[in-house]
């Protein structure tokens, strides 16, 4: 059973949903972690940190509770349109499963309809549903591709993701300006000409 927390910010009501028992369980573990790294979880600045982190982790991984295919099915429409549909510059925020550090950037998604189109807002929602889980960028890319292909059955799907990884920038090799690019294609996008058109369009500044 969830609990809703309301925050009023500049007249905008933000609603956070979280599981109270899960918050308590995760917070207890983070309190131990704070002690283990040499901090004092009882000092003023850290008193509410375990609970805040517990709620943050629930939000950052809420994709496990979402069905990306159902998101697409909820807004599918019959349409005789067979040209490329592109949604580019979709913001991506995810968590690396190896170090539990964020990676973030942009996703560019395209498909060529085969009798059905989907509401444009659903593509970013699918990206977010997969991103809000513990991930690696390579798997995130193919999961988005496969979900769209298997649900819409289009003539082809293209997904390109460009992200910066804090596990590289804050630790390890510490290369601050490195960006990782991954791609996945099906159908018509396996052809050089179609894929080339997609790459050209996501690189152009039409807006």
N, C-alpha and C positions, 0 to 999 in steps of 0.2 A: 504494500500500500504506500503510495507516494504522499509527499507533503509539499504544499506550494508555499514558497516564500516570495513576498511582494516587496519590491524596492521601487520607490517613486523617485525618478531622476528627471529633472526638468520637465515635469508633466507627463513623462512617458513611464508607463507601468511595466516593469520587467518582471516576468514570472519565472522563477527557478523551481524545477521539480526535482525532488531527490527522495531517496529511500532513507528514512530515519535510522533504521537498524544498520544499514550499510554504512551510513555516515559515521555512526558510533564505532563500528568495527574497524573501519579504515583509519579513523582518527586515532584510535588507540595504538595502532601499529606505527603511525607517523610520530606519535609522541615518543615511542621507544626509539625510533630512528633518530630523532633529534637528540636524545640522550646519548645514543651510540656514537654520534659524530662529535660529541664534546660540547653540545649546547645545553642550556638550561630551559626545558620546556615550561617551567613555571614562571619565568620572567615575563614582565608585562607585554613586551612586543611579540611573544610567542604563545601567549595563553590560548588564543583562538586559532593559531596557525594549523594545528592538526585537523580541526573541523573544516577550516577553509579549504585546505588541500584535499580533504575527502570529498567535499562538494565539487571542487574543480575537477578531480579525477572522474567523478561520475559524469560530469558534463562532457569532458574531453573524450570519453569512451561511450557516449550514449548511442553511437551507431550500432552497437550490438543489439539494441532494442528496436531497430528499424529494419524494414524489409524493402530494399531498394527496388526489387522487381515490382512490388505492389505500388510503390510510389509512381512508377511508370504506368502501370496498368490503370491507375486512378484517373489518368488524363490522356488516354489514347483515343484518337479520332481517325475515322476513315477519310483519306484524302488522296486524290490522284496527283501527287506531286513527287517527282523523281529527280529533283536536283539536290545538291548538297545543302544540308542544314548545319550551320556551325554556331556553337556557343563558345566563345573564347574568353580568355582572361578570367576564368572562374577561380576565385580565391580558394586556396587549399591550406588547411591547418590540420596537421596530424601529429602523431607521436611515434617516434622510432621504437620498435619493439626491443631493440638491443640494449638501449641505454635509458629508455623512457625520457628522452629529450625531444623537443619539438622539431619538426621540419615543416616548411611552409613555402608557398609560391603560387603558381598559376597552373590551371588545367585548361586545355583546349580540346573540345569534343565536337566531333562531326558525325553525321550519319546520312545515308541516302535512303529515303523512305521507299517502302515496297507495299504501298497501299494503306499505310497508317503513319500518322505523325503523332508527336507527343507535345503537350504543353511545354513551352520553352523553359519555364521555371523549374520543371521537374528534372532537367539535366543537372543543374547545380545541386539540387537536393540529393540526387543519386551520388554525385561526387562526394558530398558532405557525409552521406550515410556510411560510405566506405572509409572516408578519411577519419571519421570520429571513432576509430578503433586503433589498437596497437597495430602498426603497419611497417612494411618496407615499401619504398616507392615503386619498386618493380611490380609487386603483387597488387598494390593499389591501382596501377595502370591497367593491368589485365582484368582485374575484377570489374572495373567500370566498363571496359570494352565488352566483356562477356555478358554482363547484365543487360546492356542495351541490345546486343546482338540476339541473345536468347529470348528477350521479352518482346522486342519490336519486330524481330526478324527482318531487318532492313537489308538493302542490297550491299551495304558495307558500313563499317564503323571505324573511326579513327580517334585515337586518344593520345595526346602528348602532354606530359607533365614536366614542369621545370620548378625545381625546389632547392632551397638552401637548407642545409642540415646542421643544427646546432651541435650534434655529436661530432661533426668535423670542425666546426668553427670555434667551439668552446673548449674542446678537449682533443686528445689525439694529435692529428696533423696540424690543426689550428690554421687552416687556410680560410681566411675571412671572406674572400670573394668568390669561392667556388660555387658553382650551380650544377646540379645533377639533372639531366634530361633523360626521360624514358618515353618510349612510344609503343603503341600496340595497334595493329590494323587487322581488319577482316575484309573479305569480299573485294569490292571494286577498289578499295584503298590499297590493296596489294599490288595494283598496277602503278607503274612509275608515273604516268601522266596524271591520274586522279590524286595520288598521294602528293605529287609535286604541286598541284593546284591548291590542295589543302594547306601544305606548308607555306606556300606563298601568301595565302589569305590570312593565316593566323599571324604572319609576320608583318602584314600591312597595317597602316594606320588609317582605317576608313572612318573612325569615329572621332 
